[in-house]
Amino acid sequence: MNIIIVGCGKVGATLAEQLTNEGHDITVIDTNEEAVHRVTSECDVMGVVGNGVVHSVQKDAGIEYADMFIAMTGSDELNLLCCLIAKKATQCKTIARVRNPDFISERGFIKEKLGINMLVNPELESANEIARLFSIPSAIEVDTFARGRIDLMKTLLPANSPFVGQPIRHALGKLSGKVLICAIERGGDVIIPTGDDLLLAGDKISFVASRKEAGHFFKKAGFTKEHIKSIIIVGGGKISFYLARRLSDVGYRVKIIEKDKEHCENLNQLLPDNVVIIHGDGSDQSLLLEEGIESADGFASITDIDEENVMLSLYVKSNFKAKTVTKINKMNFEGIIDRLELGSVIYPKFITAEMILSYVRALENTTGSNVQTLYNIIGGKAQALEFNIRSQSDAIGVELMNLNLKKNVLLCCISRHGKILIPSGRDSVQIGDTVVIVTTNKGMNDFKDILA
């Protein structure tokens, strides 16, 4: 696809890089010449310096030939106007980043009357991700497939787990084949396992299961975390607003600690009465103790300062029982962050980029590619891909035990007529199925690419 991206900030640059890696032709627009130069030098993309709302600038970027136009500037109004002008100039698909809750509440009107195909709210999507993590206390990461019917979860195997030292086939034998361990992160290595691989204490294991079966897995594996009921959030920005509103709606007890008095007053007006707003410094240990961190089940550090978020989560995780979620904006020290025991970590710019990438793949699904969903997992060292099986190939109708698969490819689950199947060697893939694989190989665009 020919895709134009307006805005070379964190999200725009990430999106340009990932779309380029998937084979799309990208042109970026920004008023900041240095930002354009940075993106064009780091990625194989074209760049135009100018105001993306101006039609002549859009023409310089090739709007007449664009299949998609994405506005990712810091201004909601500018993004909407950019997309409106692009839509009038051509019939390309348009995506706008919109962060204001007032605009999000008008999502249906904006899409229908302005013709904008997709609105993306990074803060709202980040809040949804955090809420999902709190709903599964023992999981570090959660990705969904098959329209939410199956989850790919990552967790840290505790030293006292009865699974430690056992081959995978024995550990999972009592779960009736409804859970599949599809990746193991051990030190700096990633293993796509067989049933004979041993599980060791400290392994970060990724597995697929339904939400119900995941609960059985965690119980059998010796996890002791109970359901989360009370949560403390440090930081009172937009993510905190969306998160507190969602959590309180489903019965969690929520406290927000924010040092800016005006933010506290706004949150107090906008959020339900059962959300407690505390004006204070969340990095003050005595304040955290005073507000009940010792008894809290969950803790989210989502200030605008990465270093503060990291230190707070390390403190809480080292001293208390709460499940921790840490927001990270910058990727400069990703390798170090991965080695720290922070619990769950979210990267808002990646969450936003992944949403848009999923939409692009869905469009491609109608024009040849059959990759429905793709997640980069384990720090980008492996991928989880969801394929729609629409045509015959050598991989269709053959028992899995008889397929000559590439090395480091594992078929994790099959969705057939709305039912989820964790496959055995005697199962086969049929036309009409949706299939999830996990692999360390890159560049798979069709299900038949799994064959050696």
C-alpha positions in Angstrom: 0.0 0.0 0.0 1.0 3.7 -0.5 0.5 5.3 2.9 1.0 8.9 4.0 1.7 9.6 7.7 1.4 13.2 9.1 3.4 13.6 12.3 6.9 12.3 13.0 6.5 12.0 16.8 6.9 8.8 18.8 3.8 7.1 17.4 4.3 8.4 13.8 7.9 7.3 13.7 7.1 3.8 15.2 4.3 3.4 12.7 6.4 4.4 9.8 9.1 1.8 10.8 6.7 -1.0 11.3 4.7 -0.4 8.1 7.9 -0.2 6.1 9.0 -3.5 7.6 5.8 -5.0 6.3 6.5 -3.9 2.8 4.4 -0.7 2.4 5.5 2.4 0.7 5.5 5.2 3.3 5.7 9.0 3.0 5.9 11.1 6.2 4.9 14.8 6.6 6.0 17.1 9.4 6.6 20.8 9.9 9.8 19.9 11.8 12.6 19.4 9.3 14.8 17.6 11.8 12.0 15.2 12.7 11.4 14.3 9.0 15.2 13.8 8.5 15.4 11.6 11.6 12.6 9.3 10.3 13.8 9.2 6.7 17.3 8.4 7.8 16.3 5.6 10.1 13.6 4.0 7.8 13.4 3.5 4.1 10.6 6.2 3.7 10.1 9.4 1.7 9.7 12.7 3.6 8.0 16.0 3.0 8.6 19.1 5.2 5.4 21.1 5.6 1.9 21.4 7.1 0.0 18.2 6.5 -3.3 20.1 6.5 -2.4 22.0 3.4 -3.6 20.4 0.2 -0.5 21.3 -1.8 1.7 19.6 0.8 -0.5 16.5 0.6 -0.1 16.6 -3.2 3.7 16.8 -2.8 3.4 13.6 -0.7 1.4 11.9 -3.4 -2.1 12.0 -2.0 -3.6 11.2 -5.4 -2.0 7.8 -5.3 -2.4 7.1 -1.6 -4.3 4.1 -0.3 -4.3 5.3 3.2 -3.7 8.6 5.1 -2.9 8.6 8.8 -2.8 11.8 10.9 -0.7 11.4 14.1 0.1 15.0 15.1 -0.3 16.2 18.7 -3.5 18.1 17.8 -6.9 16.4 17.6 -8.4 19.2 15.5 -5.4 19.2 13.1 -5.6 15.4 12.7 -9.3 15.6 11.9 -8.9 18.4 9.4 -6.0 16.7 7.7 -8.1 13.6 7.2 -11.1 15.6 6.0 -9.0 17.3 3.3 -7.4 14.1 2.3 -10.8 12.5 2.0 -12.0 15.3 -0.2 -8.9 15.0 -2.4 -9.1 11.2 -2.9 -11.0 8.2 -1.7 -8.2 6.8 0.4 -8.8 5.3 3.9 -8.2 7.8 6.7 -7.1 7.3 10.3 -6.9 10.1 12.9 -5.4 10.1 16.4 -7.9 11.7 18.7 -7.3 12.0 22.4 -10.0 14.3 23.7 -12.7 12.4 25.5 -15.3 14.8 24.0 -14.3 13.8 20.5 -14.2 10.1 21.4 -17.8 10.3 22.6 -18.7 11.6 19.2 -16.9 8.8 17.4 -19.9 7.6 15.5 -20.9 11.0 14.2 -17.3 11.8 13.2 -16.9 8.6 11.2 -20.3 8.8 9.5 -20.4 12.5 8.7 -16.7 13.3 8.1 -16.0 9.9 6.5 -13.0 9.2 8.7 -12.5 5.5 8.7 -10.8 5.0 12.1 -10.2 7.1 15.3 -7.3 6.0 17.5 -7.0 7.2 21.1 -3.6 6.1 22.5 -4.5 6.9 26.1 -7.8 5.0 25.9 -6.2 2.0 24.3 -3.4 2.0 26.9 -6.0 2.1 29.7 -7.8 -0.9 28.1 -4.5 -2.8 28.0 -3.8 -2.1 31.7 -7.3 -3.1 32.7 -6.9 -6.3 30.8 -3.7 -7.0 32.7 -5.4 -6.4 36.0 -8.2 -8.8 35.1 -5.6 -11.7 34.9 -3.4 -11.2 38.0 -0.7 -13.8 37.1 -0.1 -12.7 33.5 2.7 -10.3 32.5 1.3 -9.8 29.0 -2.0 -10.6 27.3 -2.6 -10.5 23.5 -6.0 -11.6 22.0 -6.8 -13.6 18.9 -9.9 -15.1 17.2 -12.0 -12.0 18.1 -11.2 -12.3 21.8 -12.0 -16.0 22.1 -8.3 -17.0 22.7 -5.5 -15.3 24.6 -1.8 -15.5 24.3 -0.4 -14.8 27.8 3.1 -14.5 29.2 4.0 -15.3 32.8 7.0 -15.9 35.0 7.2 -19.5 36.3 7.7 -19.3 40.1 10.5 -21.4 41.7 8.0 -23.3 43.8 5.8 -24.3 40.9 5.2 -28.1 40.6 5.9 -27.7 36.8 9.6 -26.9 37.5 11.8 -29.6 36.2 9.1 -31.4 34.3 8.8 -31.8 30.5 6.0 -29.7 29.0 3.9 -32.7 28.0 3.9 -34.0 31.6 3.2 -30.6 33.1 0.2 -29.9 30.9 -1.0 -33.5 30.9 -3.7 -32.8 33.5 -5.2 -29.9 31.5 -6.8 -32.1 28.9 -4.9 -30.5 26.0 -6.6 -27.1 26.3 -3.4 -25.1 27.0 -0.3 -25.0 24.8 3.0 -23.5 25.8 4.3 -21.9 22.6 7.4 -20.0 23.7 10.0 -19.9 26.5 12.2 -17.0 27.3 15.2 -18.2 29.2 18.0 -15.6 29.8 18.5 -14.0 26.4 17.3 -17.0 24.4 13.9 -17.7 23.0 12.8 -21.4 22.6 9.9 -22.6 20.5 9.4 -25.7 22.5 8.4 -29.3 21.9 6.6 -31.5 24.5 10.0 -32.8 25.7 11.5 -29.5 26.7 11.9 -29.0 30.4 10.4 -26.1 32.3 12.8 -24.3 34.7 12.3 -21.8 37.5 12.4 -18.2 36.3 11.3 -19.2 32.7 9.1 -16.6 31.1 6.5 -18.8 29.3 4.0 -17.7 26.7 1.0 -19.9 26.3 -2.4 -19.9 24.5 -5.6 -20.7 26.2 -9.2 -19.5 26.7 -9.6 -17.2 29.7 -11.3 -20.0 31.7 -8.5 -22.6 30.9 -5.9 -20.0 31.7 -7.3 -19.9 35.2 -6.9 -23.7 35.5 -3.3 -23.4 34.2 -2.3 -20.8 36.8 -3.8 -22.8 39.6 -2.0 -26.1 38.5 1.2 -24.2 38.0 1.3 -23.0 41.6 0.4 -19.3 41.1 -1.0 -17.8 44.3 -2.2 -14.3 43.2 -5.8 -13.7 44.0 -8.3 -11.6 42.2 -7.5 -7.9 42.2 -10.0 -5.7 44.1 -8.1 -2.5 45.0 -5.7 -0.5 42.8 -3.5 2.5 43.4 -2.6 4.6 40.4 0.2 7.1 40.5 -0.2 9.9 37.8 -3.3 11.7 36.9 -3.1 12.1 33.1 -5.5 10.9 30.4 -4.6 7.2 30.8 -5.4 7.4 34.5 -8.8 9.0 33.8 -9.8 6.3 31.3 -8.4 3.5 33.4 -10.1 4.7 36.7 -13.4 5.1 34.9 -13.2 1.6 33.4 -12.0 -0.1 36.6 -14.6 1.6 38.8 -17.4 0.6 36.4 -16.6 -3.1 37.0 -16.3 -2.8 40.8 -12.6 -2.2 41.5 -11.7 0.2 44.4 -9.4 2.8 42.8 -7.2 5.6 44.2 -5.3 8.1 42.0 -2.3 10.0 43.5 -1.5 13.1 41.5 0.8 16.0 42.5 -0.8 18.7 40.3 -3.7 20.2 42.2 -5.6 21.4 39.1 -5.4 17.8 37.6 -6.8 16.5 40.9 -9.7 18.9 40.7 -10.5 18.0 37.1 -10.4 14.3 37.9 -12.6 14.8 40.9 -15.2 16.4 38.7 -15.0 13.9 35.9 -14.7 10.6 37.7 -17.4 8.7 39.8 -17.6 9.3 43.5 -16.1 5.9 44.3 -12.8 6.9 42.8 -10.6 8.5 45.5 -8.3 11.4 44.3 -5.3 12.1 46.4 -3.3 15.3 46.0 0.3 14.4 46.7 3.6 13.1 45.4 3.2 9.4 44.5 7.0 8.9 44.8 6.8 9.7 48.5 7.0 6.3 50.2 5.3 7.6 53.4 2.3 8.8 51.3 2.1 5.4 49.6 2.1 3.7 52.9 -0.5 6.1 54.3 -2.8 5.4 51.3 -2.6 1.7 51.8 0.0 0.3 49.4 0.6 -2.6 51.8 -2.9 -3.9 51.3 -3.4 -2.9 47.6 -3.8 -5.7 45.1 -2.7 -3.7 42.0 -0.4 -0.7 41.4 0.0 1.3 38.1 2.8 3.8 37.7 1.8 5.9 34.7 3.3 9.3 35.3 4.9 11.2 32.3 8.4 10.4 33.6 9.7 6.9 32.7 12.4 6.9 35.4 9.9 7.7 38.1 7.6 4.9 36.9 10.4 2.4 36.9 11.6 3.3 40.4 8.1 3.2 41.8 7.3 -0.2 40.4 10.6 -1.6 41.6 9.9 -0.3 45.1 6.3 -1.7 45.2 7.2 -5.1 43.6 10.1 -5.6 46.0 8.1 -4.8 49.1 4.4 -5.5 48.6 2.0 -8.0 47.1 0.5 -5.7 44.5 0.6 -6.6 40.8 2.5 -3.8 39.1 2.0 -2.2 35.7 4.6 0.3 34.5 4.2 2.8 31.6 7.3 3.4 29.4 7.3 6.1 26.7 10.9 6.0 25.5 12.6 2.9 24.0 16.2 4.0 24.6 16.8 1.5 27.4 14.5 -1.3 26.2 17.1 -4.0 26.8 17.6 -2.9 30.4 13.9 -2.5 31.1 13.3 -6.1 29.9 15.9 -7.4 32.5 14.3 -5.5 35.4 11.6 -7.3 37.4 8.9 -4.7 36.8 5.9 -7.0 36.3 3.9 -5.8 33.4 5.2 -3.0 31.1 3.2 -1.1 28.6 4.4 1.0 25.7 1.6 3.3 24.6 3.1 4.1 21.2 3.4 0.4 20.4 -0.2 -0.2 21.4 -1.4 2.5 19.1 0.8 1.4 16.2 -0.5 -2.2 16.7 -4.1 -1.1 16.4 -3.4 0.7 13.1 -1.3 -2.2 11.8 -4.2 -4.6 12.5 -6.5 -2.3 10.5 -4.0 -2.2 7.6 -3.7 -6.0 7.7 -7.5 -6.4 7.7 -7.7 -4.3 4.5 -4.9 -6.4 2.9 -6.9 -9.4 3.8 -9.3 -8.5 1.1 -6.6 -8.0 -1.5 -4.3 -11.1 -1.1 -2.5 -11.4 2.2 -4.1 -13.6 4.8 -2.4 -12.3 7.9 -5.2 -11.1 10.1 -3.2 -10.3 13.3 0.5 -10.0 14.1 2.0 -9.4 17.5 5.7 -8.9 18.1 6.4 -10.8 21.3 9.3 -11.4 23.7 10.9 -8.0 22.8 10.4 -8.6 19.1 12.4 -11.9 19.1 9.3 -13.8 18.1 6.0 -13.2 16.3 2.5 -14.5 16.9 0.5 -14.5 13.7 -3.2 -15.2 13.0 -3.9 -16.5 9.5 -7.3 -16.7 7.7 -7.2 -19.9 5.6 -9.0 -19.1 2.4 -7.4 -21.2 -0.3 -6.0 -24.7 -0.8 -2.2 -25.3 -0.3 0.1 -28.2 0.6 -0.5 -27.3 4.3 -4.3 -27.8 4.2 -6.0 -31.1 5.1 -2.8 -32.8 6.2 -2.4 -34.1 9.7 0.0 -31.8 11.6 2.3 -34.7 12.5 2.9 -35.2 8.8 3.7 -31.6 7.9 7.3 -30.7 7.2 7.3 -27.5 9.2 10.2 -24.9 9.2 12.3 -24.9 12.3 11.0 -22.8 15.2 7.4 -22.8 14.0 4.6 -23.9 16.4 0.9 -24.1 15.4 -0.8 -23.0 18.6 -4.6 -23.0 18.0 -7.3 -23.4 15.4 -10.6 -21.4 15.4 -13.2 -23.3 13.5 -16.9 -22.2 13.3 -16.5 -20.2 16.4 -14.9 -23.0 18.4 -11.3 -23.0 19.7 -9.1 -26.1 19.2 -5.7 -26.6 20.7 -4.3 -28.9 18.1 -2.7 -32.3 18.4 -0.6 -34.1 15.9 -3.6 -35.8 14.4 -5.5 -32.5 13.7 -5.4 -30.7 10.4 -6.1 -27.2 9.1 -9.1 -26.8 6.9 -10.3 -24.0 4.5 -12.3 -21.5 6.5 -10.2 -21.9 9.7 -8.4 -19.2 11.5 -5.0 -20.4 12.7 -2.4 -18.9 15.2 1.3 -19.7 14.9 4.2 -18.6 17.0 7.7 -18.4 15.4 11.1 -16.8 15.6 11.1 -16.6 11.7 10.2 -13.3 10.1 8.5 -12.5 6.8 5.7 -15.0 6.9 2.8 -13.6 4.8 0.9 -16.8 4.0 0.0 -19.9 6.0 1.9 -22.1 3.5 5.1 -20.2 4.5 5.2 -22.5 7.6 6.4 -25.4 5.4 10.1 -26.1 5.0 
